[in-house]
Structures are given as structure tokens and as C-alpha cells.
């Protein structure tokens, strides 16, 4: 008898808890794309190929949450996120930008394709830095191209942009612009050497 009573009362108790949680309102979240570039069709007589071995993203940048540094403290913007992770966004920007210059990015696995050039990228900085009333977006990436086991080219690319006004939208636009500029600079550095 007690078992039958428990069978009916326990679900009722849990359903009340679930209803309370479902009725509470969640704050609205705005989502932004880091990759704002457009894919363009290109007419190339032939394409060069480069294998992308990876894009290393430090752990602090792997979240979709957007943060800024103020007086050496990390602060998050409320209720705004990137729609996809930074790794995917950088990969998409690379593919689009390199395609404009007749260079095809080949993603792993590399089976069936004979490749000579390999590109590896590491994101060093992806920050909004605010000091007093001044703020700027900073993107630093290092890259290395190897060919037959030898380093063909390597370097660090730094892009930054001062924010006119410190706001969420200005910060997002500055990160979008500096990221795209870094990828464009990378493609300009690499293309003549392949």
C-alpha cells in the first residue's frame, strides 16, 4: 500500500519542481558571427593546395562567450555570445580568403591527395583591452608553413583597432575587423611564397 502511494506522490513532487524551473524566464542572448566575410567565386586557371594541419586556440578563447580585459581583470559582456567557436570561424575565413587568391585549403584527413605545403596556425591573442577610457581590439596569430619537413616560412601577424566608444557592438565589430585583417595579411604573406 505504501509503495502505491509513493509511486503516485513522488512524480507529483518532481513535476512541481520542473514546472517552477520551466516558468522562470531566461535572459535574452544576442549572438554574433566572428566571420563576416563573403565567399567569392574565382576564375583561376589552376589552384595551388595547402594542407591546414590545425588552428590552435588557447583554452581561454574556446568559449563562445565574449570577454574583455580591464585593469588586468577578465570581465564578460552580459548576454552576448559568438554563434560558433573561434576555431570554426577562423577556418571559414581562411578558406574564403585563400580561395580569392587561387589557393585551396585542404582539411584533414589528407588521404588520396599528394600535398607538399602544410600550414599550422596558433591564435596568440584575441582580446578587447580596456584601460581607463581607451579600448582596443587585438588579434595576434602565429603561422608556420612546412614543405617536405622543412620550415618554409613562419611569422607572427598582429592586427589591432582602437575603439571609438567602448560598447558591446563596437567591441564585436573591432574583433570582426581585426580577425579578418589578420587573415588577409596572412594570405598576402603566404601566397607569393608558394
Secondary structure, DSSP 8 states (H G I E B T S, - for coil): -HHHHHHHHHHHHHHHHHHHHHHS-----EEE-S----------SS-EEEEEEEEEE-GGG-SSEEEEEETTEEEEEEEEEESS-HHHHHHHHHHHHHHHTTEEEEES--TT----EEEEEEEEEEEEEEETTEEEEEEEEEEEEEETTEEEEEEEEEEEEE-SS--HHHHHHHHHHHHHHHHHHHHHHHHTT-
